[in-house]
Amino acid sequence: MKQPVLLSFLLVALSASAQTTLLEESFDTYAEGSGMVDNDPANWGLWPGGDDQVVSTAFAQSGTNSMACISNSAPNGGPGDLLLLLGDRTTGVYDLGWSMMIPADKGGYFNLQHAEAVGTAGSFGLEVVFAGGTITATAADNEQTGTYVAGEWMDILLNVDLDNSGAVLFVNGAPLTTWPFELATDGTDVTPQLGAIDFYSYGDGTAIGEYYVDDVNYVQTSAGGIGMGELAEGALRVFPNPTDQAVSVMLPQGISQQADVRVLDVAGNVVARPSIWTARAMRIDLSALAAGVYLLRIADGENQWIERVVKR
């Protein structure tokens, strides 16, 4: 039986996105109560004056262990103040994700630093606070809010495109905020460098900080796509890919929100369109589609981007 024309085109013309896994951490190989700097000093460090965060068996998204970030002071937070070291990178495209859970009546927090060596102040690219079912994300002198469910695990994903100086925070697959990566949280210009995540034991200054982190995944990616002259330049990032629910799309800078966006099946039929669309990102729900290979096509004037999407 011959393959449909569009599927044959996909298999021949599309190149899969290359990626390099920089860190995978489930915390399951470590002893309960042990600190992450002691366990893995190559990838974890301490904020000056802070304490380590420890491995816990109280909750886990997968396996038996997670990392517990528990405060002993609601107003001030701490003492746990742990850095996930990201390599002070200045080029490339990166996906950094983890699962996170905040128990009822507790709070949570993390921030993104532009340098591993944070000094006494650091340079904040993003601050995110979880309390009372509300997520407050601050980046580039702009505040965005979302919601979460206490006691349930949520997926946190940061996509940082250093080559185009753009970043997106996704929560459970939906973009919460996007920002130019050369801006600090107060809107001032900084060097667009990917330094560290600070897992600080804090809530919102009222709720005691207590949250759990599991299944950390840090990947360097490169854009795939069709190597043909008529396609536009600029990165188009689609993740997770393959997916069993939805895909998030990191868009090239300057793309118009009047662009035509379609997901096509192997026969060329339109089967999905974006459900959420921001200036630099969109989300496309594929949960109702059958497993198989699909084509994401974006046309913006004379520019065109095409990516293969695999639905599991």
ChimeraX commands (.cxc) that place a marker at each C-alpha (Angstrom):
marker #1 position 0.00,0.00,0.00 radius 0.5
marker #1 position 1.44,3.40,-0.98 radius 0.5
marker #1 position 1.83,6.10,1.63 radius 0.5
marker #1 position -0.22,9.28,1.17 radius 0.5
marker #1 position 1.65,11.98,-0.71 radius 0.5
marker #1 position 1.86,14.35,2.26 radius 0.5
marker #1 position 3.24,11.66,4.58 radius 0.5
marker #1 position 5.88,10.72,2.01 radius 0.5
marker #1 position 6.83,14.40,1.77 radius 0.5
marker #1 position 7.16,14.58,5.54 radius 0.5
marker #1 position 9.35,11.53,5.85 radius 0.5
marker #1 position 11.68,12.68,3.12 radius 0.5
marker #1 position 11.82,16.43,3.72 radius 0.5
marker #1 position 11.55,16.86,7.49 radius 0.5
marker #1 position 14.58,16.48,9.69 radius 0.5
marker #1 position 13.98,15.71,13.34 radius 0.5
marker #1 position 15.04,18.29,15.89 radius 0.5
marker #1 position 18.41,17.46,17.41 radius 0.5
marker #1 position 18.68,17.66,21.17 radius 0.5
marker #1 position 21.21,17.04,23.91 radius 0.5
marker #1 position 20.09,16.08,27.40 radius 0.5
marker #1 position 22.14,18.06,29.91 radius 0.5
marker #1 position 20.47,16.79,33.10 radius 0.5
marker #1 position 17.82,14.28,34.10 radius 0.5
marker #1 position 17.10,14.08,37.82 radius 0.5
marker #1 position 14.38,12.07,39.57 radius 0.5
marker #1 position 16.03,12.16,43.05 radius 0.5
marker #1 position 15.31,8.42,43.44 radius 0.5
marker #1 position 18.94,7.31,43.79 radius 0.5
marker #1 position 19.62,9.46,46.85 radius 0.5
marker #1 position 19.03,8.82,50.55 radius 0.5
marker #1 position 16.13,10.51,52.28 radius 0.5
marker #1 position 17.28,13.65,54.06 radius 0.5
marker #1 position 20.45,14.03,51.99 radius 0.5
marker #1 position 21.27,17.40,50.42 radius 0.5
marker #1 position 21.51,17.92,46.68 radius 0.5
marker #1 position 24.82,19.82,46.80 radius 0.5
marker #1 position 26.33,16.85,48.63 radius 0.5
marker #1 position 24.74,14.42,46.19 radius 0.5
marker #1 position 25.60,16.24,42.95 radius 0.5
marker #1 position 27.85,19.30,43.35 radius 0.5
marker #1 position 28.47,19.49,39.59 radius 0.5
marker #1 position 24.84,20.49,38.94 radius 0.5
marker #1 position 23.71,22.06,42.22 radius 0.5
marker #1 position 25.08,24.90,44.34 radius 0.5
marker #1 position 24.04,27.15,47.23 radius 0.5
marker #1 position 22.98,30.76,47.25 radius 0.5
marker #1 position 25.53,32.51,49.51 radius 0.5
marker #1 position 24.45,31.95,53.11 radius 0.5
marker #1 position 21.65,29.56,52.18 radius 0.5
marker #1 position 21.10,25.93,53.16 radius 0.5
marker #1 position 20.76,22.87,50.94 radius 0.5
marker #1 position 17.39,21.44,49.89 radius 0.5
marker #1 position 16.93,17.80,50.82 radius 0.5
marker #1 position 15.59,14.60,49.32 radius 0.5
marker #1 position 12.17,13.58,50.65 radius 0.5
marker #1 position 9.92,10.52,50.49 radius 0.5
marker #1 position 6.84,12.48,51.61 radius 0.5
marker #1 position 5.65,13.01,48.02 radius 0.5
marker #1 position 6.79,12.00,44.54 radius 0.5
marker #1 position 5.52,12.50,41.02 radius 0.5
marker #1 position 7.42,9.42,39.89 radius 0.5
marker #1 position 9.36,6.79,41.81 radius 0.5
marker #1 position 9.67,7.28,45.57 radius 0.5
marker #1 position 11.60,10.53,46.09 radius 0.5
marker #1 position 11.36,14.22,45.36 radius 0.5
marker #1 position 13.20,17.33,46.54 radius 0.5
marker #1 position 11.57,19.14,49.48 radius 0.5
marker #1 position 11.82,22.93,49.84 radius 0.5
marker #1 position 10.42,23.77,53.28 radius 0.5
marker #1 position 10.71,27.12,55.07 radius 0.5
marker #1 position 10.92,27.80,58.78 radius 0.5
marker #1 position 9.84,31.43,58.39 radius 0.5
marker #1 position 6.79,32.61,56.48 radius 0.5
marker #1 position 7.79,36.31,56.21 radius 0.5
marker #1 position 11.44,35.77,55.32 radius 0.5
marker #1 position 11.61,32.29,53.80 radius 0.5
marker #1 position 14.63,30.05,53.92 radius 0.5
marker #1 position 16.89,28.64,55.08 radius 0.5
marker #1 position 16.84,26.36,52.00 radius 0.5
marker #1 position 18.25,28.27,49.02 radius 0.5
marker #1 position 19.46,25.92,46.29 radius 0.5
marker #1 position 20.74,26.73,42.80 radius 0.5
marker #1 position 20.30,24.45,39.81 radius 0.5
marker #1 position 23.38,25.37,37.76 radius 0.5
marker #1 position 22.64,25.89,34.05 radius 0.5
marker #1 position 26.09,26.64,32.69 radius 0.5
marker #1 position 26.12,30.42,32.05 radius 0.5
marker #1 position 25.07,29.80,28.47 radius 0.5
marker #1 position 24.85,32.63,25.94 radius 0.5
marker #1 position 23.82,30.78,22.76 radius 0.5
marker #1 position 21.40,27.97,21.92 radius 0.5
marker #1 position 17.81,27.01,22.68 radius 0.5
marker #1 position 16.96,25.23,25.93 radius 0.5
marker #1 position 14.00,23.46,27.50 radius 0.5
marker #1 position 14.13,23.21,31.29 radius 0.5
marker #1 position 11.25,21.47,33.02 radius 0.5
marker #1 position 10.22,19.85,36.27 radius 0.5
marker #1 position 7.16,18.72,38.18 radius 0.5
marker #1 position 6.13,20.77,41.21 radius 0.5
marker #1 position 3.56,20.35,43.98 radius 0.5
marker #1 position 2.45,22.78,46.69 radius 0.5
marker #1 position 0.38,21.30,49.56 radius 0.5
marker #1 position -2.80,23.04,50.70 radius 0.5
marker #1 position -2.26,26.25,52.70 radius 0.5
marker #1 position 1.44,26.34,51.73 radius 0.5
marker #1 position 3.37,28.41,49.20 radius 0.5
marker #1 position 6.13,27.97,46.67 radius 0.5
marker #1 position 8.74,29.99,44.79 radius 0.5
marker #1 position 11.55,29.88,42.25 radius 0.5
marker #1 position 13.49,32.40,40.23 radius 0.5
marker #1 position 15.71,32.37,37.17 radius 0.5
marker #1 position 19.20,33.87,37.48 radius 0.5
marker #1 position 21.35,35.24,34.67 radius 0.5
marker #1 position 24.56,33.93,36.25 radius 0.5
marker #1 position 25.62,30.88,38.27 radius 0.5
marker #1 position 27.73,33.10,40.55 radius 0.5
marker #1 position 24.83,35.01,42.03 radius 0.5
marker #1 position 26.83,37.04,44.56 radius 0.5
marker #1 position 24.69,38.57,47.27 radius 0.5
marker #1 position 22.00,39.98,44.97 radius 0.5
marker #1 position 21.97,38.10,41.69 radius 0.5
marker #1 position 20.34,39.21,38.44 radius 0.5
marker #1 position 16.75,38.01,38.25 radius 0.5
marker #1 position 15.25,37.15,34.86 radius 0.5
marker #1 position 12.02,35.69,36.26 radius 0.5
marker #1 position 10.36,35.36,39.66 radius 0.5
marker #1 position 7.43,33.00,40.24 radius 0.5
marker #1 position 5.36,32.82,43.44 radius 0.5
marker #1 position 2.71,30.19,44.23 radius 0.5
marker #1 position 0.20,30.81,47.02 radius 0.5
marker #1 position -3.53,30.31,47.60 radius 0.5
marker #1 position -4.04,28.71,44.17 radius 0.5
marker #1 position -2.57,31.74,42.33 radius 0.5
marker #1 position 0.66,31.81,40.34 radius 0.5
marker #1 position 2.32,35.23,40.02 radius 0.5
marker #1 position 5.11,35.46,37.43 radius 0.5
marker #1 position 7.20,38.63,37.10 radius 0.5
marker #1 position 9.49,39.24,34.11 radius 0.5
marker #1 position 10.62,42.36,32.18 radius 0.5
marker #1 position 8.73,44.67,34.58 radius 0.5
marker #1 position 5.48,42.86,33.82 radius 0.5
marker #1 position 3.34,40.68,36.09 radius 0.5
marker #1 position 1.17,37.81,34.85 radius 0.5
marker #1 position -1.03,35.53,36.94 radius 0.5
marker #1 position -2.38,32.03,36.55 radius 0.5
marker #1 position -3.84,29.30,38.72 radius 0.5
marker #1 position -2.79,25.96,40.17 radius 0.5
marker #1 position -4.46,23.28,42.28 radius 0.5
marker #1 position -2.98,22.76,45.75 radius 0.5
marker #1 position -1.88,19.19,46.39 radius 0.5
marker #1 position -1.66,18.32,42.67 radius 0.5
marker #1 position 1.52,17.99,40.64 radius 0.5
marker #1 position 1.94,20.54,37.85 radius 0.5
marker #1 position 4.39,20.67,34.96 radius 0.5
marker #1 position 6.71,23.66,34.83 radius 0.5
marker #1 position 8.58,24.33,31.58 radius 0.5
marker #1 position 10.94,27.16,30.68 radius 0.5
marker #1 position 11.89,27.58,27.04 radius 0.5
marker #1 position 14.83,29.96,26.60 radius 0.5
marker #1 position 15.92,30.91,23.09 radius 0.5
marker #1 position 19.23,32.69,23.58 radius 0.5
marker #1 position 19.79,33.05,19.84 radius 0.5
marker #1 position 16.62,35.16,19.52 radius 0.5
marker #1 position 16.63,36.49,23.11 radius 0.5
marker #1 position 13.16,35.20,23.99 radius 0.5
marker #1 position 11.81,33.14,26.88 radius 0.5
marker #1 position 8.47,31.54,27.75 radius 0.5
marker #1 position 7.17,30.07,31.01 radius 0.5
marker #1 position 4.64,27.28,30.55 radius 0.5
marker #1 position 2.52,25.79,33.34 radius 0.5
marker #1 position 0.80,22.51,32.45 radius 0.5
marker #1 position 1.50,23.18,28.79 radius 0.5
marker #1 position -0.05,26.66,28.67 radius 0.5
marker #1 position 2.14,29.78,28.28 radius 0.5
marker #1 position 1.87,32.00,31.36 radius 0.5
marker #1 position 4.36,34.71,30.42 radius 0.5
marker #1 position 6.80,35.55,27.64 radius 0.5
marker #1 position 9.61,38.10,27.81 radius 0.5
marker #1 position 12.77,39.37,26.09 radius 0.5
marker #1 position 15.63,37.55,27.78 radius 0.5
marker #1 position 17.90,40.61,27.78 radius 0.5
marker #1 position 15.67,42.25,30.40 radius 0.5
marker #1 position 15.77,41.73,34.16 radius 0.5
marker #1 position 12.58,41.50,36.21 radius 0.5
marker #1 position 12.65,45.28,36.79 radius 0.5
marker #1 position 12.96,45.95,33.04 radius 0.5
marker #1 position 16.63,46.95,33.03 radius 0.5
marker #1 position 19.03,45.64,30.37 radius 0.5
marker #1 position 21.21,42.66,31.31 radius 0.5
marker #1 position 23.46,40.19,29.54 radius 0.5
marker #1 position 21.12,37.48,28.14 radius 0.5
marker #1 position 22.79,34.56,29.87 radius 0.5
marker #1 position 21.24,31.36,31.27 radius 0.5
marker #1 position 22.76,30.97,34.72 radius 0.5
marker #1 position 20.73,29.16,37.38 radius 0.5
marker #1 position 17.33,28.36,38.86 radius 0.5
marker #1 position 17.00,29.33,42.51 radius 0.5
marker #1 position 14.73,26.97,44.46 radius 0.5
marker #1 position 14.19,29.10,47.57 radius 0.5
marker #1 position 12.06,27.94,50.49 radius 0.5
marker #1 position 9.45,30.66,50.38 radius 0.5
marker #1 position 5.76,31.28,49.78 radius 0.5
marker #1 position 4.32,34.76,49.44 radius 0.5
marker #1 position 5.44,36.18,52.78 radius 0.5
marker #1 position 2.24,34.97,54.47 radius 0.5
marker #1 position 1.85,31.29,53.59 radius 0.5
marker #1 position 4.73,29.16,54.84 radius 0.5
marker #1 position 6.90,27.95,51.99 radius 0.5
marker #1 position 6.60,24.20,51.38 radius 0.5
marker #1 position 6.83,22.64,47.95 radius 0.5
marker #1 position 8.23,19.57,46.24 radius 0.5
marker #1 position 10.16,19.23,42.99 radius 0.5
marker #1 position 10.53,16.06,40.92 radius 0.5
marker #1 position 11.66,14.86,37.48 radius 0.5
marker #1 position 13.94,17.73,36.46 radius 0.5
marker #1 position 14.85,17.67,32.77 radius 0.5
marker #1 position 17.29,20.09,31.10 radius 0.5
marker #1 position 17.72,19.80,27.34 radius 0.5
marker #1 position 19.54,21.81,24.69 radius 0.5
marker #1 position 17.57,21.75,21.47 radius 0.5
marker #1 position 17.99,22.95,17.90 radius 0.5
marker #1 position 15.20,23.74,15.49 radius 0.5
marker #1 position 14.33,21.09,12.94 radius 0.5
marker #1 position 12.27,21.66,9.84 radius 0.5
marker #1 position 12.50,21.58,6.09 radius 0.5
marker #1 position 15.76,22.77,4.58 radius 0.5
marker #1 position 14.20,24.55,1.61 radius 0.5
marker #1 position 14.81,28.08,0.42 radius 0.5
marker #1 position 11.16,29.16,0.45 radius 0.5
marker #1 position 10.85,28.58,4.18 radius 0.5
marker #1 position 11.48,31.50,6.53 radius 0.5
marker #1 position 14.51,31.85,8.73 radius 0.5
marker #1 position 14.20,31.88,12.51 radius 0.5
marker #1 position 13.62,29.23,15.13 radius 0.5
marker #1 position 10.26,27.49,15.47 radius 0.5
marker #1 position 10.25,25.32,18.60 radius 0.5
marker #1 position 7.59,22.65,19.13 radius 0.5
marker #1 position 7.49,20.72,22.41 radius 0.5
marker #1 position 6.85,18.20,23.80 radius 0.5
marker #1 position 7.20,16.30,20.55 radius 0.5
marker #1 position 6.00,13.50,20.51 radius 0.5
marker #1 position 2.99,14.41,22.65 radius 0.5
marker #1 position -0.17,12.72,23.88 radius 0.5
marker #1 position -2.06,15.92,24.75 radius 0.5
marker #1 position -0.99,19.34,23.46 radius 0.5
marker #1 position 2.05,20.99,21.93 radius 0.5
marker #1 position 3.49,24.36,22.84 radius 0.5
marker #1 position 5.10,26.37,20.04 radius 0.5
marker #1 position 7.83,28.97,20.57 radius 0.5
marker #1 position 7.45,31.42,17.69 radius 0.5
marker #1 position 10.06,33.36,15.73 radius 0.5
marker #1 position 10.31,36.99,16.78 radius 0.5
marker #1 position 8.05,39.35,14.85 radius 0.5
marker #1 position 5.51,36.81,13.63 radius 0.5
marker #1 position 2.06,38.34,13.13 radius 0.5
marker #1 position -0.97,37.16,15.10 radius 0.5
marker #1 position -2.79,37.27,11.77 radius 0.5
marker #1 position -0.60,34.41,10.54 radius 0.5
marker #1 position -2.36,31.30,9.25 radius 0.5
marker #1 position -1.70,28.37,11.58 radius 0.5
marker #1 position -2.87,24.86,10.76 radius 0.5
marker #1 position -2.23,21.29,11.83 radius 0.5
marker #1 position -2.73,18.96,8.88 radius 0.5
marker #1 position -3.17,15.21,8.73 radius 0.5
marker #1 position -1.43,13.01,6.15 radius 0.5
marker #1 position -4.21,13.68,3.64 radius 0.5
marker #1 position -3.84,17.46,3.97 radius 0.5
marker #1 position -7.00,18.05,6.04 radius 0.5
marker #1 position -6.95,20.75,8.74 radius 0.5
marker #1 position -7.40,18.93,12.07 radius 0.5
marker #1 position -6.37,21.52,14.70 radius 0.5
marker #1 position -5.68,25.22,15.26 radius 0.5
marker #1 position -4.20,27.17,18.21 radius 0.5
marker #1 position -6.21,27.34,21.43 radius 0.5
marker #1 position -3.91,29.89,23.14 radius 0.5
marker #1 position -1.77,32.47,21.31 radius 0.5
marker #1 position 0.58,35.04,22.84 radius 0.5
marker #1 position 3.21,37.27,21.24 radius 0.5
marker #1 position 5.93,34.60,21.32 radius 0.5
marker #1 position 4.11,31.33,21.95 radius 0.5
marker #1 position 1.01,29.31,21.22 radius 0.5
marker #1 position -0.61,26.12,22.48 radius 0.5
marker #1 position -2.37,23.61,20.21 radius 0.5
marker #1 position -4.56,20.92,21.72 radius 0.5
marker #1 position -4.07,17.57,19.93 radius 0.5
marker #1 position -5.74,15.36,22.54 radius 0.5
marker #1 position -8.68,14.49,20.27 radius 0.5
marker #1 position -6.49,13.34,17.37 radius 0.5
marker #1 position -5.57,9.75,16.60 radius 0.5
marker #1 position -1.97,8.68,17.10 radius 0.5
marker #1 position 0.19,9.42,14.08 radius 0.5
marker #1 position 2.27,12.00,12.21 radius 0.5
marker #1 position 0.89,15.49,11.55 radius 0.5
marker #1 position 2.20,18.65,9.90 radius 0.5
marker #1 position 2.22,22.03,11.67 radius 0.5
marker #1 position 2.21,24.80,9.05 radius 0.5
marker #1 position 2.50,28.51,9.81 radius 0.5
marker #1 position 2.24,31.04,6.98 radius 0.5
marker #1 position 2.82,34.74,7.69 radius 0.5
marker #1 position 2.83,36.76,4.49 radius 0.5
marker #1 position 5.68,35.48,2.34 radius 0.5
marker #1 position 7.21,33.56,5.28 radius 0.5
marker #1 position 6.42,29.94,6.01 radius 0.5
marker #1 position 7.42,27.45,8.70 radius 0.5
marker #1 position 6.69,23.73,8.67 radius 0.5
marker #1 position 7.28,21.20,11.47 radius 0.5
marker #1 position 6.41,17.57,11.95 radius 0.5
marker #1 position 4.37,16.74,15.07 radius 0.5
marker #1 position 3.97,13.20,16.37 radius 0.5
marker #1 position 0.82,12.38,18.37 radius 0.5
marker #1 position 1.24,9.34,20.61 radius 0.5
marker link #1:1,2 radius 0.2
marker link #1:2,3 radius 0.2
marker link #1:3,4 radius 0.2
marker link #1:4,5 radius 0.2
marker link #1:5,6 radius 0.2
marker link #1:6,7 radius 0.2
marker link #1:7,8 radius 0.2
marker link #1:8,9 radius 0.2
marker link #1:9,10 radius 0.2
marker link #1:10,11 radius 0.2
marker link #1:11,12 radius 0.2
marker link #1:12,13 radius 0.2
marker link #1:13,14 radius 0.2
marker link #1:14,15 radius 0.2
marker link #1:15,16 radius 0.2
marker link #1:16,17 radius 0.2
marker link #1:17,18 radius 0.2
marker link #1:18,19 radius 0.2
marker link #1:19,20 radius 0.2
marker link #1:20,21 radius 0.2
marker link #1:21,22 radius 0.2
marker link #1:22,23 radius 0.2
marker link #1:23,24 radius 0.2
marker link #1:24,25 radius 0.2
marker link #1:25,26 radius 0.2
marker link #1:26,27 radius 0.2
marker link #1:27,28 radius 0.2
marker link #1:28,29 radius 0.2
marker link #1:29,30 radius 0.2
marker link #1:30,31 radius 0.2
marker link #1:31,32 radius 0.2
marker link #1:32,33 radius 0.2
marker link #1:33,34 radius 0.2
marker link #1:34,35 radius 0.2
marker link #1:35,36 radius 0.2
marker link #1:36,37 radius 0.2
marker link #1:37,38 radius 0.2
marker link #1:38,39 radius 0.2
marker link #1:39,40 radius 0.2
marker link #1:40,41 radius 0.2
marker link #1:41,42 radius 0.2
marker link #1:42,43 radius 0.2
marker link #1:43,44 radius 0.2
marker link #1:44,45 radius 0.2
marker link #1:45,46 radius 0.2
marker link #1:46,47 radius 0.2
marker link #1:47,48 radius 0.2
marker link #1:48,49 radius 0.2
marker link #1:49,50 radius 0.2
marker link #1:50,51 radius 0.2
marker link #1:51,52 radius 0.2
marker link #1:52,53 radius 0.2
marker link #1:53,54 radius 0.2
marker link #1:54,55 radius 0.2
marker link #1:55,56 radius 0.2
marker link #1:56,57 radius 0.2
marker link #1:57,58 radius 0.2
marker link #1:58,59 radius 0.2
marker link #1:59,60 radius 0.2
marker link #1:60,61 radius 0.2
marker link #1:61,62 radius 0.2
marker link #1:62,63 radius 0.2
marker link #1:63,64 radius 0.2
marker link #1:64,65 radius 0.2
marker link #1:65,66 radius 0.2
marker link #1:66,67 radius 0.2
marker link #1:67,68 radius 0.2
marker link #1:68,69 radius 0.2
marker link #1:69,70 radius 0.2
marker link #1:70,71 radius 0.2
marker link #1:71,72 radius 0.2
marker link #1:72,73 radius 0.2
marker link #1:73,74 radius 0.2
marker link #1:74,75 radius 0.2
marker link #1:75,76 radius 0.2
marker link #1:76,77 radius 0.2
marker link #1:77,78 radius 0.2
marker link #1:78,79 radius 0.2
marker link #1:79,80 radius 0.2
marker link #1:80,81 radius 0.2
marker link #1:81,82 radius 0.2
marker link #1:82,83 radius 0.2
marker link #1:83,84 radius 0.2
marker link #1:84,85 radius 0.2
marker link #1:85,86 radius 0.2
marker link #1:86,87 radius 0.2
marker link #1:87,88 radius 0.2
marker link #1:88,89 radius 0.2
marker link #1:89,90 radius 0.2
marker link #1:90,91 radius 0.2
marker link #1:91,92 radius 0.2
marker link #1:92,93 radius 0.2
marker link #1:93,94 radius 0.2
marker link #1:94,95 radius 0.2
marker link #1:95,96 radius 0.2
marker link #1:96,97 radius 0.2
marker link #1:97,98 radius 0.2
marker link #1:98,99 radius 0.2
marker link #1:99,100 radius 0.2
marker link #1:100,101 radius 0.2
marker link #1:101,102 radius 0.2
marker link #1:102,103 radius 0.2
marker link #1:103,104 radius 0.2
marker link #1:104,105 radius 0.2
marker link #1:105,106 radius 0.2
marker link #1:106,107 radius 0.2
marker link #1:107,108 radius 0.2
marker link #1:108,109 radius 0.2
marker link #1:109,110 radius 0.2
marker link #1:110,111 radius 0.2
marker link #1:111,112 radius 0.2
marker link #1:112,113 radius 0.2
marker link #1:113,114 radius 0.2
marker link #1:114,115 radius 0.2
marker link #1:115,116 radius 0.2
marker link #1:116,117 radius 0.2
marker link #1:117,118 radius 0.2
marker link #1:118,119 radius 0.2
marker link #1:119,120 radius 0.2
marker link #1:120,121 radius 0.2
marker link #1:121,122 radius 0.2
marker link #1:122,123 radius 0.2
marker link #1:123,124 radius 0.2
marker link #1:124,125 radius 0.2
marker link #1:125,126 radius 0.2
marker link #1:126,127 radius 0.2
marker link #1:127,128 radius 0.2
marker link #1:128,129 radius 0.2
marker link #1:129,130 radius 0.2
marker link #1:130,131 radius 0.2
marker link #1:131,132 radius 0.2
marker link #1:132,133 radius 0.2
marker link #1:133,134 radius 0.2
marker link #1:134,135 radius 0.2
marker link #1:135,136 radius 0.2
marker link #1:136,137 radius 0.2
marker link #1:137,138 radius 0.2
marker link #1:138,139 radius 0.2
marker link #1:139,140 radius 0.2
marker link #1:140,141 radius 0.2
marker link #1:141,142 radius 0.2
marker link #1:142,143 radius 0.2
marker link #1:143,144 radius 0.2
marker link #1:144,145 radius 0.2
marker link #1:145,146 radius 0.2
marker link #1:146,147 radius 0.2
marker link #1:147,148 radius 0.2
marker link #1:148,149 radius 0.2
marker link #1:149,150 radius 0.2
marker link #1:150,151 radius 0.2
marker link #1:151,152 radius 0.2
marker link #1:152,153 radius 0.2
marker link #1:153,154 radius 0.2
marker link #1:154,155 radius 0.2
marker link #1:155,156 radius 0.2
marker link #1:156,157 radius 0.2
marker link #1:157,158 radius 0.2
marker link #1:158,159 radius 0.2
marker link #1:159,160 radius 0.2
marker link #1:160,161 radius 0.2
marker link #1:161,162 radius 0.2
marker link #1:162,163 radius 0.2
marker link #1:163,164 radius 0.2
marker link #1:164,165 radius 0.2
marker link #1:165,166 radius 0.2
marker link #1:166,167 radius 0.2
marker link #1:167,168 radius 0.2
marker link #1:168,169 radius 0.2
marker link #1:169,170 radius 0.2
marker link #1:170,171 radius 0.2
marker link #1:171,172 radius 0.2
marker link #1:172,173 radius 0.2
marker link #1:173,174 radius 0.2
marker link #1:174,175 radius 0.2
marker link #1:175,176 radius 0.2
marker link #1:176,177 radius 0.2
marker link #1:177,178 radius 0.2
marker link #1:178,179 radius 0.2
marker link #1:179,180 radius 0.2
marker link #1:180,181 radius 0.2
marker link #1:181,182 radius 0.2
marker link #1:182,183 radius 0.2
marker link #1:183,184 radius 0.2
marker link #1:184,185 radius 0.2
marker link #1:185,186 radius 0.2
marker link #1:186,187 radius 0.2
marker link #1:187,188 radius 0.2
marker link #1:188,189 radius 0.2
marker link #1:189,190 radius 0.2
marker link #1:190,191 radius 0.2
marker link #1:191,192 radius 0.2
marker link #1:192,193 radius 0.2
marker link #1:193,194 radius 0.2
marker link #1:194,195 radius 0.2
marker link #1:195,196 radius 0.2
marker link #1:196,197 radius 0.2
marker link #1:197,198 radius 0.2
marker link #1:198,199 radius 0.2
marker link #1:199,200 radius 0.2
marker link #1:200,201 radius 0.2
marker link #1:201,202 radius 0.2
marker link #1:202,203 radius 0.2
marker link #1:203,204 radius 0.2
marker link #1:204,205 radius 0.2
marker link #1:205,206 radius 0.2
marker link #1:206,207 radius 0.2
marker link #1:207,208 radius 0.2
marker link #1:208,209 radius 0.2
marker link #1:209,210 radius 0.2
marker link #1:210,211 radius 0.2
marker link #1:211,212 radius 0.2
marker link #1:212,213 radius 0.2
marker link #1:213,214 radius 0.2
marker link #1:214,215 radius 0.2
marker link #1:215,216 radius 0.2
marker link #1:216,217 radius 0.2
marker link #1:217,218 radius 0.2
marker link #1:218,219 radius 0.2
marker link #1:219,220 radius 0.2
marker link #1:220,221 radius 0.2
marker link #1:221,222 radius 0.2
marker link #1:222,223 radius 0.2
marker link #1:223,224 radius 0.2
marker link #1:224,225 radius 0.2
marker link #1:225,226 radius 0.2
marker link #1:226,227 radius 0.2
marker link #1:227,228 radius 0.2
marker link #1:228,229 radius 0.2
marker link #1:229,230 radius 0.2
marker link #1:230,231 radius 0.2
marker link #1:231,232 radius 0.2
marker link #1:232,233 radius 0.2
marker link #1:233,234 radius 0.2
marker link #1:234,235 radius 0.2
marker link #1:235,236 radius 0.2
marker link #1:236,237 radius 0.2
marker link #1:237,238 radius 0.2
marker link #1:238,239 radius 0.2
marker link #1:239,240 radius 0.2
marker link #1:240,241 radius 0.2
marker link #1:241,242 radius 0.2
marker link #1:242,243 radius 0.2
marker link #1:243,244 radius 0.2
marker link #1:244,245 radius 0.2
marker link #1:245,246 radius 0.2
marker link #1:246,247 radius 0.2
marker link #1:247,248 radius 0.2
marker link #1:248,249 radius 0.2
marker link #1:249,250 radius 0.2
marker link #1:250,251 radius 0.2
marker link #1:251,252 radius 0.2
marker link #1:252,253 radius 0.2
marker link #1:253,254 radius 0.2
marker link #1:254,255 radius 0.2
marker link #1:255,256 radius 0.2
marker link #1:256,257 radius 0.2
marker link #1:257,258 radius 0.2
marker link #1:258,259 radius 0.2
marker link #1:259,260 radius 0.2
marker link #1:260,261 radius 0.2
marker link #1:261,262 radius 0.2
marker link #1:262,263 radius 0.2
marker link #1:263,264 radius 0.2
marker link #1:264,265 radius 0.2
marker link #1:265,266 radius 0.2
marker link #1:266,267 radius 0.2
marker link #1:267,268 radius 0.2
marker link #1:268,269 radius 0.2
marker link #1:269,270 radius 0.2
marker link #1:270,271 radius 0.2
marker link #1:271,272 radius 0.2
marker link #1:272,273 radius 0.2
marker link #1:273,274 radius 0.2
marker link #1:274,275 radius 0.2
marker link #1:275,276 radius 0.2
marker link #1:276,277 radius 0.2
marker link #1:277,278 radius 0.2
marker link #1:278,279 radius 0.2
marker link #1:279,280 radius 0.2
marker link #1:280,281 radius 0.2
marker link #1:281,282 radius 0.2
marker link #1:282,283 radius 0.2
marker link #1:283,284 radius 0.2
marker link #1:284,285 radius 0.2
marker link #1:285,286 radius 0.2
marker link #1:286,287 radius 0.2
marker link #1:287,288 radius 0.2
marker link #1:288,289 radius 0.2
marker link #1:289,290 radius 0.2
marker link #1:290,291 radius 0.2
marker link #1:291,292 radius 0.2
marker link #1:292,293 radius 0.2
marker link #1:293,294 radius 0.2
marker link #1:294,295 radius 0.2
marker link #1:295,296 radius 0.2
marker link #1:296,297 radius 0.2
marker link #1:297,298 radius 0.2
marker link #1:298,299 radius 0.2
marker link #1:299,300 radius 0.2
marker link #1:300,301 radius 0.2
marker link #1:301,302 radius 0.2
marker link #1:302,303 radius 0.2
marker link #1:303,304 radius 0.2
marker link #1:304,305 radius 0.2
marker link #1:305,306 radius 0.2
marker link #1:306,307 radius 0.2
marker link #1:307,308 radius 0.2
marker link #1:308,309 radius 0.2
marker link #1:309,310 radius 0.2
marker link #1:310,311 radius 0.2
marker link #1:311,312 radius 0.2
view
